[in-house]
Amino acid sequence: MPEFLNLLPPGKALAHFLEYIHKLPDFERIETNLAQGRVTKNTHKAPHPLPTFARSTVDGYAVLASDTYGASESLPIYLRLIGEVSMGSDPDFNLATTQCGLIHTGGMLPAGADAVVMLENTQVAKPGEIEILRSVAVGENVIKVGEDVQKGEIVAAAGSLLRPADIGGLLALGITQIEVTKKPSIAIISSGDEVVSPAANIQSGQVRDINSYTLSALVERAGAVPIRYGIVADNEDELQSVTKKALDECDLVVITAGSSASARDLTAQVINSFSGPGVISHGVNVRPGKPTILAAVNPVGSERSKPVIGLPGNPVSALVIAILFVEPIIDRLLGLHPTRIRPQVQAKLDINLASQAGREDWIPVKLSPEQEGFSAQPIFGKSNLIFTLARADGLLHIPPQATGLSAGDMAQVMLL
């Protein structure tokens, strides 16, 4: 398989692969309160300002700021109390100079008032008279009309990933239903004669299926629906049959194992048996995950290709490559723009790490908090040891232009 030797950098390989993905998302209307983690179809603008009225941010007294100028504990100013603002309704009084009104956090500022004095900066001189012990400026302790959002302002652009704060903001504006992209379906096929169900009592030479379940969890986290197609033996006809079914039913097909350049590895061979572009690249200049397959296949009767990714069988390699390639493809299928940013931190490496120039490395690390940031301790282990990742907090990135990192160097760590 000569194309295996044509190793592209991960970023270049992904960019080239994305050129083959043309599927437009499907949409559905759902309740906004259920839309966390979903991607918006349309751009939403505020139908009215938020807040719709000037309101107090503290408990205290609504005042005309100019009435308080010069006030101090040694020289208080006295204002006449003329009423109390009821929560959830318009004030039933207006303020004139030398007057004040009792107001609570979130209460509507009465007409004439332009500031609020905090309760702790006042005291009752006598019934109906309040001592002001500190001056306030115009607008102090007050949220103005439209200070959060102006009418017509964009509050959720098309292609946005909705977060908890977005849900609250949309509902604050009365947007109780929203159109979002449907979750794409991701086929997961695990292959190998030695692979058995996690529930099986394993025999000598067998291993339990890890990849189907770690990948399913990753797919769900990314906002898609995983569909597991079971374990396929190292048999070309069987793998081809299952792959055909997955192509017919899903938006992306992920095949684990069978991507190395050996006689028993059938993934690339099966992919190329279908119509369409076939294997786009076989091999990525990254560790772990070098024998990754990126492909596009036309399902039977369709002129539009679907993406297919062949992952290494080793669990660490499979999961790292899924983070680098499967998640961005899901973002594209969701119509997410721009692609989500994965959480990252800078951490100080505690030992020397060697690397090969031109290759991008991702090293599992344990993070420890320090006085100024984090330190990163590499977790060494072969790529078929799942707990190498399970014990890690993140993946430390060694860029391709580096020949390694030294103890004490700061490095970027992508959180898992």
Residue pairs with C-beta under 8 A, 6 or more apart in sequence:
1 261
1 268
1 282
3 268
3 279
3 281
3 282
3 283
4 261
4 282
4 283
4 291
5 283
6 281
6 282
6 283
7 283
7 284
7 285
7 290
8 16
8 281
8 283
8 284
8 285
9 284
9 285
9 286
9 360
9 400
10 284
10 285
10 286
10 324
10 325
10 360
13 281
13 284
13 292
13 294
13 325
14 324
14 325
14 328
16 280
16 281
16 294
17 280
17 281
17 294
17 296
17 307
17 325
17 329
18 328
18 329
18 332
20 277
20 280
20 296
20 305
20 307
21 296
21 307
21 329
21 332
21 333
22 304
22 305
23 251
23 304
23 306
23 333
24 335
25 39
25 41
25 181
25 182
25 184
25 333
25 334
25 335
26 181
26 182
27 41
27 179
27 180
27 181
27 182
28 179
28 180
28 182
29 177
29 178
29 179
29 180
30 38
30 177
30 178
30 180
31 176
31 177
32 167
32 170
32 171
32 175
32 176
32 177
32 178
33 167
33 171
33 176
35 162
35 167
35 170
35 178
35 180
36 162
36 163
36 164
36 167
37 161
37 162
37 223
38 161
38 162
38 178
38 180
38 181
38 223
39 159
39 160
39 161
39 162
39 180
39 181
39 223
39 334
39 335
39 336
40 156
40 157
40 158
40 159
40 160
40 162
40 178
40 179
40 180
41 158
41 179
41 180
41 181
41 335
42 158
42 179
43 154
43 156
43 157
43 158
44 154
44 155
44 156
44 170
44 175
44 178
45 152
45 153
45 154
45 155
46 149
46 150
46 151
46 152
46 153
46 155
46 173
47 151
47 173
47 174
47 175
48 151
48 173
49 145
49 146
49 149
49 150
49 151
50 146
50 148
50 149
50 169
50 172
50 173
51 143
51 145
51 146
51 147
51 148
52 145
53 108
53 109
53 145
54 108
54 109
54 142
54 143
54 144
54 145
55 106
55 107
55 108
55 109
55 142
55 143
56 62
56 85
56 103
56 104
56 105
56 106
56 107
56 109
56 116
56 141
56 142
56 143
57 105
57 116
57 141
57 142
57 143
58 105
58 116
58 118
58 119
58 141
59 103
59 104
59 105
59 118
59 119
60 103
60 116
60 117
60 118
60 119
60 121
60 122
60 141
61 79
61 81
61 100
61 101
61 102
61 103
61 116
61 117
61 119
61 122
61 130
61 132
62 85
62 95
62 100
62 101
62 102
62 103
62 109
62 110
62 113
62 115
62 116
63 79
63 95
63 100
63 113
63 114
63 115
63 116
63 117
63 132
63 136
64 95
64 97
64 99
64 112
64 113
64 114
64 115
65 114
65 115
65 135
65 136
65 137
65 138
65 139
65 140
66 97
67 77
67 79
67 97
67 98
67 100
67 132
68 77
68 115
68 117
68 132
68 134
68 135
68 136
69 135
70 77
70 135
71 77
71 132
71 133
71 134
71 135
72 133
72 134
72 135
73 133
73 134
76 125
76 131
76 132
76 133
77 131
77 132
78 125
78 129
78 130
78 131
78 132
79 98
79 99
79 100
79 129
79 130
79 132
80 98
80 99
80 100
80 128
80 129
80 130
81 99
81 100
81 101
81 102
81 128
81 129
81 130
82 93
82 95
82 99
82 100
82 101
83 91
83 92
83 93
83 101
83 102
83 110
84 101
84 102
84 103
85 91
85 101
85 102
85 103
85 104
85 107
85 108
85 109
85 110
86 92
86 107
87 104
87 106
87 107
89 108
90 108
91 101
91 107
91 108
91 109
91 110
91 111
93 101
93 110
94 110
94 111
94 112
95 101
95 110
95 111
95 112
95 113
96 112
99 112
100 117
100 130
100 132
101 110
101 113
103 109
103 110
103 116
109 116
109 142
114 138
114 139
114 142
115 136
115 137
115 138
115 139
115 140
115 141
115 142
116 136
116 140
116 141
116 142
117 132
117 134
117 136
117 141
118 134
118 141
121 132
121 133
121 134
122 130
122 131
122 132
122 133
123 130
123 131
123 133
124 130
124 131
125 131
149 155
149 169
149 173
155 166
155 169
155 170
155 173
156 162
156 166
156 169
156 170
156 178
158 335
158 337
159 335
159 336
159 337
160 166
160 336
161 223
161 336
161 340
162 170
162 178
162 180
170 178
181 334
181 335
183 223
183 224
183 225
183 334
184 224
184 225
184 250
184 251
184 252
184 330
184 333
184 334
185 224
185 225
185 227
185 249
185 250
185 251
185 252
186 219
186 224
186 225
186 226
186 227
186 250
186 251
186 252
186 253
186 254
186 326
186 330
187 227
187 229
187 246
187 247
187 249
187 250
187 252
187 253
187 254
188 211
188 212
188 215
188 216
188 219
188 226
188 227
188 228
188 229
188 254
188 256
189 229
189 230
189 232
189 239
189 242
189 243
189 246
189 253
189 254
189 255
189 256
190 209
190 211
190 212
190 228
190 230
190 231
190 232
190 256
190 257
191 231
191 232
191 233
191 234
191 239
191 255
191 256
191 257
191 258
191 266
191 267
191 313
192 231
192 233
192 234
192 257
192 258
192 313
193 233
193 234
194 205
194 206
194 207
195 206
195 207
195 208
195 209
195 231
195 257
196 202
196 206
196 207
196 208
196 209
196 231
197 208
197 209
197 231
198 208
198 209
198 210
198 213
200 206
200 208
202 208
209 231
210 315
210 386
211 256
211 257
211 311
211 313
211 315
211 318
211 319
212 228
212 231
212 256
214 315
214 318
214 319
214 322
214 386
215 226
215 254
215 256
215 311
215 318
215 319
215 322
215 326
216 226
216 228
218 319
218 322
218 323
218 326
218 327
219 225
219 226
219 326
219 330
220 226
222 326
222 327
222 330
222 331
223 330
223 334
224 251
224 252
224 330
224 333
224 334
227 246
227 249
227 250
229 242
229 245
229 246
230 242
232 238
232 239
232 242
233 239
234 258
234 264
234 266
235 266
236 266
236 269
236 270
239 255
239 258
239 266
239 267
239 270
240 270
240 273
243 253
243 255
243 270
243 271
243 274
243 308
244 274
244 299
244 300
246 253
247 253
247 274
247 297
247 299
247 300
247 306
247 308
248 299
248 300
250 306
251 306
251 333
252 306
252 307
252 308
252 309
252 326
252 329
252 330
252 333
253 297
253 306
253 307
253 308
253 309
254 308
254 309
254 311
254 322
254 326
255 267
255 293
255 308
255 309
255 310
255 311
256 310
256 311
256 312
256 313
256 318
257 265
257 267
257 311
257 312
257 313
258 264
258 265
258 266
258 267
258 310
258 313
259 265
259 267
259 268
259 282
259 291
259 292
259 293
259 310
259 311
259 312
259 313
260 291
260 312
260 313
261 282
261 291
267 293
267 310
268 279
268 282
268 293
268 295
268 310
271 278
271 279
271 293
271 295
271 297
271 308
271 310
272 278
272 279
274 297
274 298
274 299
275 297
275 298
276 296
276 297
276 298
276 305
277 295
277 296
277 297
277 305
278 295
278 296
278 297
279 293
279 294
279 295
280 294
280 295
280 296
281 292
281 293
281 294
282 291
282 292
282 293
282 294
283 290
283 291
283 292
284 290
284 292
284 294
284 321
285 358
285 359
285 360
285 400
286 292
286 320
286 321
286 324
286 359
286 360
286 361
286 362
287 356
287 359
287 360
287 361
287 362
288 312
288 314
288 316
288 317
288 320
288 321
288 362
288 383
289 311
289 312
289 317
289 318
289 320
289 321
289 324
290 312
291 310
291 312
292 309
292 310
292 311
292 312
292 321
292 325
293 308
293 309
293 310
293 311
294 307
294 308
294 309
294 310
294 325
295 307
295 308
295 309
295 310
296 305
296 306
296 307
296 308
297 305
297 306
297 308
298 304
298 305
298 306
299 306
307 329
309 321
309 325
309 326
309 329
311 317
311 318
311 321
311 322
312 318
312 321
312 383
313 384
314 382
314 383
314 384
315 383
315 384
315 385
315 386
315 389
316 364
316 381
316 382
316 383
316 384
316 385
316 386
316 388
316 389
317 383
319 389
320 362
320 389
320 395
323 342
323 395
323 414
324 362
327 340
327 342
328 339
331 339
331 340
332 339
342 414
342 415
343 414
343 415
344 394
344 412
344 413
344 414
344 415
345 367
345 373
345 374
345 394
345 412
345 413
345 415
346 373
346 374
346 410
346 411
346 412
346 413
347 365
347 367
347 373
347 374
347 375
347 376
347 394
347 396
347 410
347 411
347 413
348 370
348 373
348 374
348 375
348 376
348 408
348 409
348 410
348 411
349 375
349 376
349 378
349 396
349 405
349 406
349 407
349 408
349 409
349 410
349 411
350 375
350 376
350 377
350 407
351 377
351 378
351 407
352 404
352 405
352 406
352 407
353 361
353 363
353 378
353 396
353 398
353 404
353 405
354 403
354 404
355 361
355 398
355 402
355 403
355 404
355 405
356 403
357 400
357 401
357 402
357 403
358 400
358 401
359 400
360 397
360 398
360 399
360 400
361 397
361 398
362 395
362 396
362 397
362 398
362 414
363 378
363 379
363 395
363 396
363 398
364 378
364 379
364 381
364 388
364 389
364 391
364 392
364 394
364 395
364 396
365 376
365 377
365 378
365 379
365 392
365 393
365 394
365 395
365 396
365 413
366 376
366 377
366 379
366 391
366 392
366 393
367 374
367 375
367 376
367 377
367 393
367 394
367 413
368 374
368 375
368 377
374 413
376 394
376 396
376 411
376 413
378 396
379 388
379 391
379 392
380 388
381 387
381 388
382 388
389 416
392 416
393 413
393 415
393 416
394 413
394 414
394 415
394 416
395 413
395 414
395 416
396 411
396 412
396 413
397 411
397 412
397 413
397 414
398 404
398 405
398 411
405 411
